[in-house]
Amino acid sequence: MQRRKVRSALGLGAARTRAGKLLLAPAAIGTAMALLTTSPANAAVLWTADPASGADAFDYTACDGGQISTTNWNDGRGDIFSLNKPAGSDRCEVAGAAGRTWSNNSTYWWGWYFDTNSDNAQTVFQWKSWGTGDQQQQNYPVLMKVEGGQLKVWYVAPGETWQSVGTTAWTAGSWHKLELGITTRSDNTGSFEVWMDGTKVAGKTGVRTWDDMGNNPRWGTYGTGINGVNSHVWIDDLKLGVSRADVD
C-alpha cells in the first residue's frame, strides 16, 4: 500500500440531500417523526476522534521520539490519524477521549478502522489500568495484539494471568474494522467482546474488567520486542457508543 503525504503534524504529548416539497397530513407527520426518532440511523455516538482536533481529541499521548500526525491518502476517507514509532522506541500511543470519563458498572463500545505497516505491531489496544505496582490488581484487563500475522485478543486476570480469548488472521497494509465492547465490573461479572470486519472473533463473560483505580483505553503500537524496528499504524473513524449498533 502506497503511503501518501502527511498533511499536518501534531504535538507528541498530544447527505447532502436535495430539498423538495412534500405535503403530509398531521397524522402522517406524527408517524414520520416517530420513525425518525427511533431510526437506527440515529445511533448514540457519544464521542468521535476528529483528526481536525489533532492530539486534543485524546486525553494524552505517549510517543517518545515518534510522530503523531494526520494524513490524507486521497482515497475518500479524508484525514486519518498516523502513529509512527521509530526504531529505538517501545511505543507510540494515543489514550482516552477528550471530555470523557469512564466508570465501573457501565458498558462502552468503541469502533475504529485500523491499518498497520507490518504483521507484528504488537499491542494495538489496551484497556489500561491507572496506577502502578501495588495500586493495580490488573495492569490491562483487555488487550489486543497484532502478532505474527494474527489479531490476538487477551484477557489478563489479577496476578498477571494471561488467557487467550480469540485469534484471527490479520493482513498488514489493509484496513480492518474493529469493534470492542466492554461491560465494566470490579468483581467477576464483567464481560467483553471483539468484532473484526463484521465477524465476532472473541468474547468472554464472568471476568473482572475494572481495576482498583479505574481504566482508560489506549490505541497504537507498543512492545519491547519491536524496539529495534519501525512500526507505523493508522486510525480512522474512531468513535464511542453504548452498543455495537452505535459504532458499527
Wavefront OBJ file of the C-alpha trace (Angstrom):
o trace
v 0.000 0.000 0.000
v 1.423 3.371 -1.014
v 1.551 5.901 1.802
v 0.906 9.492 0.817
v 1.867 12.849 2.193
v 1.431 13.843 5.818
v -0.698 16.963 5.957
v -0.126 18.288 9.445
v 1.999 17.231 12.372
v 0.624 17.199 15.907
v 2.405 17.625 19.218
v 3.784 14.445 20.728
v 2.016 14.996 24.015
v -0.546 15.141 22.398
v -26.055 13.956 2.560
v -26.245 16.358 1.345
v -29.912 15.839 0.406
v -31.798 17.627 -2.264
v -34.684 19.708 -0.921
v -38.194 19.118 -2.198
v -41.758 19.878 -1.247
v -43.854 17.192 0.419
v -47.267 17.735 1.954
v -48.325 15.355 4.741
v -51.445 15.107 6.806
v -50.913 15.777 10.557
v -51.224 12.075 11.436
v -48.684 11.171 8.791
v -46.316 13.841 10.086
v -46.512 12.329 13.588
v -45.758 8.866 12.252
v -42.826 10.159 10.241
v -41.382 11.959 13.244
v -41.662 8.795 15.350
v -39.782 6.857 12.692
v -37.060 9.481 12.590
v -36.541 9.495 16.323
v -36.380 5.695 16.581
v -34.362 5.009 13.434
v -31.130 3.014 13.849
v -29.507 5.769 11.777
v -29.706 7.944 14.890
v -27.086 5.908 16.717
v -25.977 7.186 20.104
v -22.429 8.155 19.205
v -21.022 9.744 22.365
v -17.606 10.806 21.054
v -15.537 10.766 17.893
v -11.802 11.268 17.477
v -11.820 14.124 14.977
v -8.495 14.499 13.130
v -9.208 18.224 12.877
v -8.706 18.380 16.649
v -5.327 16.672 16.416
v -3.982 15.257 19.647
v -6.594 17.282 21.532
v -9.120 14.611 20.573
v -7.486 12.409 23.220
v -6.600 12.751 26.904
v -2.888 12.255 26.294
v -0.325 10.625 24.022
v 2.813 8.525 24.567
v 5.143 8.528 21.563
v 8.711 9.228 22.666
v 10.836 10.035 19.644
v 7.998 9.231 17.239
v 5.336 11.238 15.458
v 1.585 11.514 15.796
v 0.077 13.372 12.856
v -2.797 13.433 10.403
v -2.553 12.370 6.799
v -4.834 12.052 3.777
v -4.297 9.278 1.238
v -6.859 10.804 -1.157
v -8.818 7.556 -1.106
v -12.123 9.056 0.027
v -11.534 8.603 3.754
v -10.380 12.142 4.384
v -7.958 12.873 7.199
v -6.828 9.964 9.366
v -4.518 9.610 12.365
v -0.955 8.417 11.766
v 1.120 6.982 14.657
v 4.729 6.347 13.684
v 7.005 4.570 16.181
v 10.679 4.698 15.190
v 13.320 2.095 15.871
v 14.746 2.636 19.342
v 11.357 3.326 20.942
v 8.856 0.947 22.539
v 5.600 2.757 21.866
v 3.504 5.298 20.021
v 0.003 5.504 21.515
v -2.979 7.795 21.987
v -5.129 7.373 25.076
v -8.532 8.278 26.441
v -11.171 10.523 24.906
v -11.202 14.273 25.447
v -14.090 15.271 27.698
v -14.974 11.692 28.617
v -14.521 9.770 31.845
v -15.034 6.061 32.496
v -16.783 4.360 35.374
v -17.486 0.981 36.911
v -20.787 -0.801 36.178
v -21.025 0.696 32.692
v -20.984 -0.520 29.098
v -18.807 1.067 26.422
v -18.378 0.287 22.749
v -15.588 1.598 20.537
v -15.388 1.222 16.771
v -12.471 2.163 14.521
v -10.693 1.308 11.293
v -7.092 0.213 11.737
v -4.147 -0.425 9.439
v -0.541 -1.451 10.172
v 2.655 -1.409 8.138
v 3.640 -4.861 9.402
v 2.121 -8.053 10.744
v 3.922 -7.520 14.055
v 2.709 -4.202 15.511
v 2.410 -5.942 18.902
v -0.027 -4.294 21.360
v -2.539 -2.208 19.394
v -5.157 -1.745 22.130
v -5.011 -1.715 25.934
v -7.807 -1.265 28.458
v -5.059 0.173 30.638
v -5.389 0.407 34.414
v -4.482 3.594 36.239
v -1.750 3.466 38.859
v 1.364 1.340 39.141
v 2.648 -1.573 41.200
v 0.544 -2.272 44.271
v -2.076 0.235 43.103
v -3.142 -2.288 40.453
v -4.542 -5.787 40.514
v -4.597 -5.853 36.704
v -2.284 -3.839 34.503
v -4.520 -4.234 31.432
v -7.607 -6.464 31.766
v -8.309 -6.440 27.997
v -5.535 -6.341 25.435
v -5.293 -6.770 21.655
v -2.134 -7.597 19.699
v -1.162 -7.823 16.044
v 1.488 -10.517 16.104
v 2.704 -12.982 13.506
v 0.001 -12.030 11.014
v -2.791 -12.528 13.542
v -5.015 -10.355 15.690
v -4.845 -11.837 19.189
v -7.289 -10.929 21.964
v -6.321 -11.489 25.591
v -7.934 -11.281 28.999
v -5.353 -10.608 31.713
v -6.704 -11.601 35.118
v -5.421 -10.444 38.524
v -1.977 -11.875 39.155
v -0.961 -11.255 35.501
v -2.665 -14.438 34.335
v -2.965 -14.231 30.546
v -5.915 -16.017 28.917
v -6.233 -16.187 25.135
v -9.791 -15.304 24.118
v -9.639 -15.247 20.331
v -7.346 -15.179 17.284
v -7.958 -14.316 13.642
v -5.850 -13.618 10.547
v -4.538 -10.064 10.116
v -3.436 -8.546 6.798
v -0.958 -5.690 7.095
v -1.410 -2.882 4.579
v -5.212 -3.261 4.602
v -7.917 -1.517 6.602
v -9.747 -3.610 9.190
v -12.864 -2.540 11.076
v -12.526 -3.268 14.804
v -15.322 -3.076 17.359
v -14.828 -3.631 21.075
v -17.491 -3.702 23.777
v -16.645 -3.788 27.487
v -19.041 -4.059 30.437
v -17.058 -2.833 33.416
v -17.206 -4.689 36.722
v -14.773 -4.677 39.652
v -15.973 -8.157 40.615
v -16.043 -11.175 38.304
v -19.279 -10.325 36.489
v -17.831 -8.181 33.696
v -17.635 -9.081 30.019
v -16.182 -8.001 26.686
v -16.328 -8.931 23.012
v -14.353 -8.075 19.884
v -15.518 -7.956 16.269
v -13.332 -7.629 13.166
v -14.676 -6.838 9.707
v -18.221 -7.707 10.794
v -17.392 -11.052 12.426
v -17.191 -11.729 16.152
v -13.693 -13.019 16.879
v -13.571 -13.025 20.686
v -15.739 -12.733 23.772
v -15.627 -13.558 27.439
v -18.057 -13.286 30.357
v -17.620 -13.654 34.098
v -14.434 -11.584 34.223
v -13.040 -8.588 36.111
v -12.839 -5.606 33.736
v -12.443 -2.673 36.151
v -9.322 -2.241 38.254
v -8.951 -0.514 41.637
v -8.189 2.963 40.242
v -10.152 2.569 37.005
v -9.155 2.065 33.387
v -8.539 4.034 30.208
v -8.393 2.959 26.525
v -5.151 3.173 24.538
v -4.646 2.703 20.791
v -1.413 2.474 18.819
v 1.637 0.238 18.658
v 3.634 -0.906 21.676
v 6.062 -3.651 22.632
v 9.588 -4.063 23.923
v 10.067 -6.774 21.319
v 9.689 -4.261 18.467
v 12.006 -1.634 19.952
v 14.533 -2.207 17.172
v 12.159 -1.670 14.235
v 9.813 0.970 12.874
v 6.111 0.322 13.477
v 3.584 2.585 11.781
v -0.191 2.368 12.319
v -3.177 4.390 11.142
v -6.583 5.006 12.765
v -9.765 6.189 11.068
v -13.327 6.877 12.236
v -12.695 6.129 15.919
v -15.892 6.585 17.911
v -17.603 5.684 21.182
v -21.128 4.474 21.934
v -23.032 2.267 24.339
v -23.921 -0.520 21.893
v -22.371 -2.139 18.859
v -25.034 -0.551 16.675
v -23.735 2.856 17.740
v -20.264 2.242 16.324
v -20.930 -0.289 13.550
l 1 2 3 4 5 6 7 8 9 10 11 12 13 14
l 15 16 17 18 19 20 21 22 23 24 25 26 27 28 29 30 31 32 33 34 35 36 37 38 39 40 41 42 43 44 45 46 47 48 49 50 51 52 53 54 55 56 57 58 59 60 61 62 63 64 65 66 67 68 69 70 71 72 73 74 75 76 77 78 79 80 81 82 83 84 85 86 87 88 89 90 91 92 93 94 95 96 97 98 99 100 101 102 103 104 105 106 107 108 109 110 111 112 113 114 115 116 117 118 119 120 121 122 123 124 125 126 127 128 129 130 131 132 133 134 135 136 137 138 139 140 141 142 143 144 145 146 147 148 149 150 151 152 153 154 155 156 157 158 159 160 161 162 163 164 165 166 167 168 169 170 171 172 173 174 175 176 177 178 179 180 181 182 183 184 185 186 187 188 189 190 191 192 193 194 195 196 197 198 199 200 201 202 203 204 205 206 207 208 209 210 211 212 213 214 215 216 217 218 219 220 221 222 223 224 225 226 227 228 229 230 231 232 233 234 235 236 237 238 239 240 241 242 243 244 245 246 247 248
